[in-house]
Amino acid sequence: MFNLKERLMLTDKGWKDLKKAIAACTLTNLSLMIPFGVTIQVFAELLKPLTGSEISWNRMWMLFGLGLVGFVLVFLASKNDYKKTYVVSYMESEATRIKVAELIRKLPMSFFNNKNLSELTTNIMGDCATAEHVLSHLIPQLFANGISLTIVCVLLSLFDWRLALTVFCTVPIAFLIIFLSRKLQRRMGEKHVAAKLDASDQVQEYLEGIKVIKSSGLLGEKFSALKDSLKLMMRRAMKMEVGTGIFVTGAQMILQAGIGLTVFFGTYLLTGGEIELVPLLMFFLIVVRIYGPILTELTLLPELFYMRVSTERMRTLFSTPIMEGDAERPVKSYDIAFENVSFSYGGEQGEEAIRDMSVTIPANAITALVGPSGSGKSTVSRLIARFWDVNKGRVTVGGVDVRTLDPEHLMSYMSFVFQDVVLFNDTVYNNIRIGNMNASEEQVRAAARAACCDEFVERLPQGYQTMLGENGSTLSGGERQRISIARALLKNAPIVLLDEATASLDPENEVLIQQAISTLIEGKTVVVIAHRLRTVAGADKIIVIDKGRAVEQGTHEELMQRHGLYERLFSIQQESLGWSV
Amino acid sequence: MKTQEGSERQPKTGSARLLELAATKKPLIIGAGFLSALASVVSFVPFVAIYYIVREIVGAYPGFDLLDSEKVIRLGWLAFGGVIGNILLYFAALMCSHLAAFGTLYQLKLNFAYHIARLPLGFHLGYGSGKLRKVMDENIEKIEGFIAHQFPDIVASFVAPVVMLVILFAFDWRFGLAALAGIAVSLFVEFRAYGNDSAKKMMDNYQASLEEMNNASVEYIRGISVVKAFRQTVFSFRSLHDTIKKYTSFVLPYTLSWENYMSLFMTLINHIYLFILPVGILIGMRATDYASFAQTFIFYLIFVPSISSVLMKIMYVSSGMMQISGGVERMDSVLNEKVLPEPQKERRSLGSDIVFEDVSFSYEGSGAPALNHVSFAAKQGQVTAIVGPSGSGKSTIAHLIPRFYDVSGGRIFVGGTDIRDMELATLMDKVSFVFQDVFLFKQSIMENIRIGNQGASDEEIIAAAKAAQCHEFIKRLPQGYHTVIGTRGVHLSGGERQRIAIARAIVKNAPILVLDEATAFADPENEHLIQKAFEKLIQNKTVIIIAHRLSTVRGADKIIVMKEGAAVEQGTHDELVRAGGKYSEMWKMYTSSLHWKMSRAGREVHV
């Protein structure tokens, strides 16, 4: 029907262990028939005097003894099954977690620029916990119940096929209801999950935008996006619950109607002399208990459908193509070239961010990328680092197509200083050491000093051993920037990609960062995305990008003489520099 | 909307607190409890019916001529009705409890959101949005499980044993006693497993190590791009790998430590019949009325298996109770944070001067004051600039005006009234803010601008966008003003975002404007446009501008120079440069930074 192993994304060992767990569970279920069999025998013995024969009390005691033996067997079987199911589920979810972590490590950088996808990844780690539950409780029980019910069904029909049919005739109807409503339930489940994710997004927005929320007086339900999404989530949840509930309840009622049917039909058969009393009592005994496990099946099934939503999520993740390439091939020189490169973030059909671009970036020189916002400057630097792969043409570093290189290997030749600095919930020291885990303490300190971090780190309560809070929220923008420069210094890669991000800094900070950058770029191949044109006027080469094309190239003087876009941008900026309130 | 004021409430914990939360939907909760109790009573009806059927049949056995088949049919219907009744009642109970649960969650989340927005900003920075989101997304969500599922089950698990015991003793007390012994032994085993303190501690440890692992994975994913850039994935993968391993190596033995108890419990509840069997034999050996003994004995043998489901339910309820209270505690700890107090009676404020009178302020947990006896006045219709190195207290000033924090000493007046004597809404109406870090919501551009003034018409918004130099780029977006921020292919540059923030302020049109000079990430063209937008915005307003680039504020009516939390100099640009103090030093540094260029030594450029 479907490939369970594939569907649950199990390892080979996990699949084997799961099968064992199912077998253990089945064994427990079957062992539970011992008390049942003993009870039937007790019935038979008890009824003997009524038909004139003698009851054997010794035999009754023997049955009791048999029951005690059964007790021990059931205990052993449950122990076995408890151990098997839990071990398999924990081991398996551990394997999945590691697999997810391993995969994430290999995903292309582009993946992480997409916020939704990285959120998805976060959710997936949570999904592993759900999978744990499914494996430990749902699946073994589901299958074991199925198997043991089939066995019981066969055994019962050996006694009396008509009554067995009566007991089980409601089962297919109940299952049919669940099966037919599956699609509907799934759709409601998906809708609910979507509403939940959306609400969670809105909560995040509300929290991140708390300053705007506060200063615009949009507290609580006045922020209608939050209110609406929470309301939608509530509605969807209710709908799902009622929808699922109606089908499950309906199926339950039909299923349990079997009790009534068995009583009627059994009595009818008994009075007609078609069946003995002992088998009938056995059916009575069974009919009040058999629907329990079947009901579990009925309730577990929808849960399994619901579970599919999260396995789908995992599937999406695992189907993301990873970038591969040669991890050994050395890059000998560091000149970078774009040859007829076209690229769009949306794949082949999307609007092109880079159009048929051919430029060269010389080694051991400073090359500046300038242009209006949205012109594609940042894209160029992302393509060099192979955060994305080009659609057409090729990007080479030292003459080697970057697509033939393993991304991490390529990365070892590059340092980045970008605007958004990610800091870890760790010490300042370790945050800098990220640049090179093999660096000695002296090297780390030297890099920090060269990046002008020393001065502010010393002021922190525990100096370099101070823990930075969530994403280093305690540091100012300038300080964060300097940490990222220190990282890059420590890495000491031959190519430096720089987003000139001396953003909202006060003059002191700015001077410090300028010093740090000067140290960083010494003797390196530098690609700088420039915002302030004056800063890069001294670059060896300036590439002016507009609407995804390289429209002008040359030194500052050459470009000024061309009276093109560069000259226009430059003069606007000069003007705005002089602006004052 | 009711808000929860932590200080005034008797703190309740655990399930009492959960019930208190659920009580907001009282009729539904009572309905759910009642229906669930009824359902569990009705669930025993089939057994009683079967008892009477067995009695009828065994009484007539082996000949059936005496059998009252009409009575048997009636009893059959009774059994059937009991089954269906139980299902329907339980379904109804669950529906009530779910409606109550979802409604409660919705209200709780809104209350929570409202509450946290009234907390000082420091709380948000300290607590972290991730953790707060977790409280809303996960911890509050857990209450659903309690109200929707556990509550009806708790009721049932109180009612069912009572009914069960009544039935057990009603027909023959000796069998009843035997069954009770079996139940007692099972419950004893269960409480040995769940009831003791070490189990509770284990559960806490388990939750903690689960959380540790989840945090490690979130951190891993968040930092992966950096880690990749520095080629440290193996290292960071290792550390996550270890946490995962650690979790398993903790949780597995923990789970397996219950192995014997759980298995024994499961075995016991399926073998209650072994308790009544010897009793039955002993009674039967001396029975005078054998037929009635047989009827009763058979009934008990049929009935006792049903005890197992009742005991199972009790087990699930009690194990579930252990997990649930943690979530609420977290929510309560946030709800117990003190909100910024609002005045009982509002004082009117006239005009739009801003006056800082001897204001001191320190951030929680840091010793040095961020502001130290700062006094200045920003006059109506004038531009007052605040400059100084980072950490000098500039941004703190901007944060105190909207009461993101309350001052520790001194007073801040807006229009002559202490801002703590104004309602927050009034204060916010008077002041517009444009911060450095522009936050755009994942809504349409139109809605994002409307944040400034919920009552603004589309025309007013477009006019504001035009004034803020946004119109051009908005028009170029795929759906114009209806383009939703954050959708695929919509990327706004820092400068464009800034202009939207300015449009927000324009549409709000408040008499006071607090600007964090935010020509930050802008590229040249943008910068020029932003400046034009600013010019529109600041006309005839009381403006306080936190300046980073000194050239911007040369023309300000007043410049206040901050240093280490104190206002060290005040005056116009020319005055301050002439004075030769801190400002003139900064000005020199600024001009030199302007001339910095990225270039190789020896390459000279003249611009």
Interface residues (C-beta under 8 A of the other chain):
Chain A: L32 P35 V38 T39 V42 F43 L46 L47 P49 L50 T51 I55 W57 M60 W61 L63 F64 G67 L68 G70 F71 V74 F75 S78 K79 Y82 K83 Y86 V87 Y90 M91 E94 R97 I98 A101 E102 I104 R105 L107 M109 F112 N113 K115 S118 T121 T122 M125 G126 A129 S200 D201 V203 Q204 E205 Y206 L207 E208 G209 I210 K211 V212 I213 K214 S215 S216 G217 L218 L219 G220 E221 F223 A225 L226 K227 L230 K231 M233 M234 A237 M238 E241 V242 G245 T249 Q252 M253 Q256 A257 I259 G260 V263 F264 T267 L270 T271 G273 L277 L280 L281 F284 L285 V288 R289 G292 Y345 G346 G350 E351 A365 I366 A368 G371 P372 S373 G374 A385 P407 E408 M411 S412 M414 F416 Q419 V422 F424 N425 I434 G435 N436 M437 G469 E470 N471 S473 S476 G478 E479 R487 K491 E500 A501 A503 S504 L505 D506 P507 E508 N509 E510 V511 Q514 I517 S518 I521 V526 V528 H531 R532 L533 R534 T535 V536 A537 G538 A539 D540 H556 E557 L569 F570 I572 Q573 E575 S576 L577 G578 W579 S580 V581
Chain B: M1 P46 F47 A49 I50 I53 V54 I57 V58 Y61 P62 F64 L67 S69 V72 I73 L75 G76 W77 A79 F80 V83 I84 I87 L88 F91 L94 M95 H98 L99 F102 G103 L105 Y106 K109 L110 N111 A113 Y114 H115 I116 A117 R118 L121 H124 L125 G126 G128 S129 G130 K131 L132 R133 M136 D137 E144 A148 L210 M213 N214 S217 V218 E219 Y220 I221 R222 G223 I224 S225 V226 V227 K228 A229 F230 R231 Q232 T233 V234 F235 F237 L240 H241 I244 K245 Y247 T248 V251 L252 T255 L256 W258 E259 N260 M262 S263 L264 M266 T267 N270 H271 Y273 L274 L277 P278 G280 I281 G284 M285 Y290 A291 A294 F297 I298 L301 I302 P305 S306 S309 V383 A385 V387 G388 P389 S390 G391 P402 F404 L424 A425 M428 D429 V431 F433 F435 Q436 D437 F439 F441 K442 Q443 E447 I451 G452 Q454 G486 R488 G489 H491 S493 G494 G495 E496 R504 K508 D516 E517 A518 T519 A520 F521 A522 D523 P524 E525 N526 E527 H528 Q531 F534 I538 V543 I545 H548 L550 S551 T552 V553 R554 G555 A556 M586 M589 Y590 S592 S593 L594 H595 W596 K597 M598 S599 R600 R603 E604 V605 V607
